[in-house]
Amino acid sequence: MLQSRYRELLRRLALGDEGAVESAMRGDYTDPSLLDDKTAALVRLACVVAADSKGPAFFAAIDECHAAGVESVEIVKMVDAISPVLGSARARQVIAGILTVDEIRC
């Protein structure tokens, strides 16, 4: 049942169904049992990083990670895991951003 629900969402998104996009953005298809808060926050941060977002979006994603209980070392490990895709220059930028957030918090 659950799998068919997600398949239908993917089909509708692939067709450019605006209602499906709005539903997905609202989180209508989110099943909290699939990802814990820490993992979901890390995934969102990875998306922000991969999209080369800077400033408020990046810092909000870092804050969300910390609010979910993610330690800075876990964020660094996530960046390390996706660095082959990011490239070393972007990975260094991300790590510098994390250090900036940590310095502001201290």
C-alpha positions as CSV (number, residue, x, y, z in Angstrom):
1,M,0.0,0.0,0.0
2,L,2.7,2.5,1.1
3,Q,4.9,1.7,-1.9
4,S,2.0,2.2,-4.4
5,R,1.3,5.6,-2.7
6,Y,4.9,6.7,-3.4
7,R,4.8,5.3,-6.9
8,E,1.7,7.4,-7.6
9,L,3.4,10.5,-6.2
10,L,6.5,9.9,-8.4
11,R,4.3,9.4,-11.5
12,R,2.4,12.6,-10.8
13,L,5.6,14.5,-10.2
14,A,7.2,13.2,-13.4
15,L,4.1,14.4,-15.3
16,G,4.5,17.9,-13.8
17,D,1.3,17.7,-11.7
18,E,1.1,21.0,-9.8
19,G,-1.1,19.5,-7.1
20,A,1.4,16.7,-6.5
21,V,4.2,19.2,-6.2
22,E,2.2,21.2,-3.7
23,S,1.3,18.1,-1.7
24,A,5.0,17.0,-1.6
25,M,6.1,20.5,-0.5
26,R,3.5,20.4,2.3
27,G,4.8,17.0,3.4
28,D,1.6,15.2,2.7
29,Y,3.6,12.1,1.6
30,T,6.0,12.2,4.5
31,D,6.0,9.1,6.7
32,P,7.8,9.9,9.9
33,S,8.7,6.2,10.5
34,L,10.9,6.2,7.4
35,L,13.6,8.7,8.7
36,D,14.4,9.8,12.1
37,D,14.8,13.6,12.8
38,K,18.6,13.5,12.6
39,T,18.7,11.7,9.3
40,A,16.0,13.9,7.8
41,A,17.9,17.0,8.8
42,L,21.1,15.7,7.4
43,V,19.4,14.8,4.1
44,R,18.0,18.3,3.9
45,L,21.4,19.8,4.6
46,A,22.9,17.6,1.9
47,C,20.3,18.9,-0.6
48,V,21.1,22.5,0.4
49,V,24.8,21.9,0.0
50,A,24.4,20.0,-3.3
51,A,22.2,22.9,-4.6
52,D,25.1,25.3,-3.7
53,S,22.8,27.3,-1.5
54,K,24.6,29.9,0.7
55,G,23.6,32.3,3.4
56,P,20.2,31.9,5.1
57,A,19.3,28.5,3.6
58,F,22.6,27.0,4.5
59,F,22.6,28.4,8.0
60,A,19.0,27.4,8.6
61,A,19.8,23.8,7.5
62,I,22.8,23.7,9.9
63,D,20.5,25.1,12.7
64,E,17.9,22.4,11.9
65,C,20.6,19.7,12.2
66,H,21.7,21.0,15.6
67,A,18.1,21.2,16.7
68,A,17.6,17.6,15.7
69,G,20.6,16.6,17.8
70,V,23.1,16.3,15.0
71,E,26.7,17.0,16.2
72,S,29.0,19.0,14.0
73,V,31.3,16.0,13.6
74,E,28.3,14.1,12.0
75,I,27.8,17.0,9.6
76,V,31.4,16.9,8.6
77,K,31.1,13.1,8.1
78,M,28.1,13.8,5.8
79,V,30.1,16.3,3.8
80,D,32.9,13.8,3.6
81,A,30.4,11.2,2.3
82,I,29.1,13.5,-0.5
83,S,32.4,15.2,-1.3
84,P,33.1,13.0,-4.3
85,V,30.0,14.5,-5.8
86,L,30.6,18.0,-4.5
87,G,34.2,18.4,-5.4
88,S,36.9,19.5,-3.0
89,A,36.4,23.2,-3.4
90,R,32.7,23.1,-2.4
91,A,33.4,20.6,0.4
92,R,35.9,23.1,1.8
93,Q,33.4,25.9,1.6
94,V,30.8,23.8,3.5
95,I,33.3,22.9,6.2
96,A,34.2,26.6,6.6
97,G,30.5,27.4,6.9
98,I,30.1,24.8,9.6
99,L,33.1,26.2,11.5
100,T,31.6,29.7,11.2
101,V,28.3,28.5,12.7
102,D,30.2,26.8,15.5
103,E,32.2,29.9,16.3
104,I,29.1,32.1,16.4
105,R,27.5,29.7,18.8
106,C,30.5,29.7,21.2
